[in-house]
């Protein structure tokens, strides 16, 4: 895609959206006097963030016939996200977030056998894929079940055959599957992607270093982006949190600094980054602008607790960017 305009259409994504239960107090989970119920899930986070930035977005998934499923469906539709939802006899998954200290957020998943893990190709359909401009997938969905894995591979190959741009956020979740199990699947998906997002450790996994530490000390973000691009992606972006990002787009190198902010909740920052990038791609903006928007969307998102509650609307992001420029 690079700086060429994308074909007409919308962003399509699919996966598992969950209820998010968050302890309202720092400390032991059982010591919290109250909890907040909201929604979460990488693909639905991307959908909401991109919609708030003005993109046309469709999210596909399975939800249980329960109150959490109702909440998720209402949230997505309220945000202007088009949906194709299958209601399932299984339960809607949950994630429980707590802070033992202010150093970070602990996330526990309750999703084995959930409605979302039963996703099939029939839930998506070739019609939605062929009508899209960009299909965005993550490495989370294929970790959920054999059927979800087969559906992800099918969707990516169907998109490629239809001339639809494929975006992949590697998004490896060690609580869902081991590195050695994930590596060949994620490598296969990465080889099919036109746009590839990965953190340093995820890049090491895709590039064949299954036993690599969480963040390789020798990681050179630009060199890593080149190695990812060599797998076949036209756009390879290495997300490195507070260290910013590096990208190789149509052979050109880009570096984008992170925006310094006070972090309230880091969960969902990577999803916001991806959404900012893809929203600008669909709007026809150049590569440097896409990366700048991605960095600012990710930074904005972490200043508010929750997976998607703090995601910015376009006018808020513009004001945030203007304030940062003035601060410089």
Protein Blocks (a to p, Z undefined) as FASTA:
>chain_A
ZZaccdedddddddddddddddfbgcdfklpmbdcdddedjklmmmmmmmmnopacdddd
dddddfklmmmmmmmmmnopacdddddfbdcdddddddfblnbccddddfehpaklmgcf
klnopmlmmmpmbdcddfklmmmpmklmmmmmmmmmmmmmnopacdddfkpafklocfkl
mmmmmmmmmmmpmbdcddfklmmmmnopakbcfbdfklcfklmmmmmmmnopabdcddeh
jnopaddeehiacdddddddddfblghklmmmmmmmmmmmmnopafklmmmmmmmmmmmm
mmpgcjklmpccfklmmmmmmmmmmmZZ
